[in-house]
Every structure is written in C-alpha cells, then in structure tokens.
Amino acid sequence: MSAYGGRRTGAERDAATVEIGYALFSAAFAAAVLFGAVAGPALLFDLPGLLSEVLLRLGTVVAPVVFAARVVSVLVRFRGSAQPSQPGRTNPDS
C-alpha cells in the first residue's frame, strides 16, 4: 500500500529499491571504514599480542553493529519522509 492508500506505483517501487541499495552500500562502506580505523593498526603494525587481539575483536564486533544501525536509520528516515501527492500543499483536499 502506498502512503495514501491504493497500490504502489512503479515510481514508488523504484524509489524503495534505490533507497534499499543506498542503505546497504552506505552501511557497508561505513562498516569497512570503521573496521579499518579500529582494526587497521593491528593489521599494519607489530603491536603486542593482547592489544592486537583486542583491536581485531573490537573491529569485528563494532562493524556489524554500525552496518545494522546505518541500514535501519536510512530506511526509517526514508519511510518517514512520505511526500504529499500535491507538492506545496499539506492537506490532500486543499
């Protein structure tokens, strides 16, 4: 169902598809950057064993959390931004 009842139009389906793709791509990018920032020093430098292990584990725990949070935040924002059918008007009957 669309925001105003009835079936979804092709444009609404396309917009949802694009938004899902954007959410997944931006979440993967954010998770990769965060993993690189947290676990990167452990992979690039010869750090003590415990510190290296802590950084790697922290990176592998935090990256999926950031991924999920980014996907949810983008999709919730998309769902909440329903546009009126007549731009510039807030009441469909006006």
C-alpha positions as CSV (number, residue, x, y, z in Angstrom):
1,M,0.0,0.0,0.0
2,S,1.2,3.5,-0.8
3,A,1.3,6.3,1.8
4,Y,-2.2,7.5,0.6
5,G,-3.8,4.1,0.1
6,G,-4.0,2.0,-3.0
7,R,-1.3,0.1,-4.8
8,R,2.3,1.3,-5.1
9,T,3.2,2.9,-8.3
10,G,6.3,1.9,-10.3
11,A,8.0,5.1,-9.2
12,E,7.4,4.3,-5.5
13,R,8.7,0.8,-6.0
14,D,11.8,2.1,-7.8
15,A,12.4,4.7,-5.1
16,A,12.2,2.0,-2.4
17,T,14.7,-0.2,-4.4
18,V,17.1,2.7,-4.8
19,E,16.8,3.6,-1.1
20,I,17.5,0.0,-0.1
21,G,20.5,-0.2,-2.3
22,Y,21.8,3.1,-0.9
23,A,21.2,1.9,2.6
24,L,23.2,-1.3,2.0
25,F,26.0,0.4,0.1
26,S,26.5,3.2,2.6
27,A,26.3,0.8,5.5
28,A,28.9,-1.5,4.0
29,F,31.2,1.5,3.4
30,A,30.7,2.9,6.9
31,A,31.4,-0.6,8.5
32,A,34.5,-1.1,6.4
33,V,35.9,2.3,7.3
34,L,35.2,1.8,10.9
35,F,36.8,-1.7,10.9
36,G,39.8,-0.2,9.1
37,A,40.1,2.5,11.7
38,V,39.8,0.2,14.7
39,A,41.5,-3.0,13.5
40,G,43.8,-1.4,10.9
41,P,46.6,-0.6,13.3
42,A,46.6,-4.3,14.5
43,L,47.0,-5.4,10.9
44,L,49.6,-2.8,9.8
45,F,51.8,-2.6,12.8
46,D,53.6,-5.1,15.0
47,L,51.6,-4.5,18.2
48,P,51.7,-6.6,21.4
49,G,49.6,-9.7,21.1
50,L,46.9,-8.7,23.6
51,L,46.4,-5.2,22.1
52,S,46.3,-6.6,18.6
53,E,43.7,-9.2,19.5
54,V,41.6,-6.7,21.3
55,L,41.6,-4.3,18.3
56,L,40.7,-7.1,15.9
57,R,37.9,-8.4,18.1
58,L,36.6,-4.8,18.7
59,G,36.6,-4.2,15.0
60,T,34.7,-7.4,14.2
61,V,32.1,-6.6,16.8
62,V,31.6,-2.9,16.1
63,A,31.5,-3.1,12.3
64,P,28.3,-5.2,12.1
65,V,26.6,-3.1,14.7
66,V,27.4,0.0,12.6
67,F,26.2,-1.7,9.5
68,A,22.8,-2.6,11.0
69,A,22.4,0.8,12.6
70,R,23.1,2.5,9.3
71,V,20.7,0.4,7.3
72,V,17.9,0.9,9.9
73,S,18.4,4.6,10.2
74,V,18.4,5.1,6.4
75,L,15.3,3.0,5.9
76,V,13.4,4.6,8.8
77,R,14.2,8.0,7.5
78,F,13.0,7.0,4.0
79,R,9.8,5.6,5.3
80,G,9.0,8.7,7.4
81,S,9.5,11.1,4.5
82,A,6.3,10.5,2.7
83,Q,5.6,13.4,0.3
84,P,2.2,14.9,-0.2
85,S,0.6,14.0,-3.5
86,Q,0.4,17.7,-4.4
87,P,3.8,19.4,-3.6
88,G,3.4,22.6,-1.6
89,R,0.1,21.5,-0.1
90,T,-0.2,19.8,3.2
91,N,-3.9,18.8,3.0
92,P,-4.8,16.5,0.1
93,D,-8.3,18.1,0.0
94,S,-7.0,21.6,-0.5
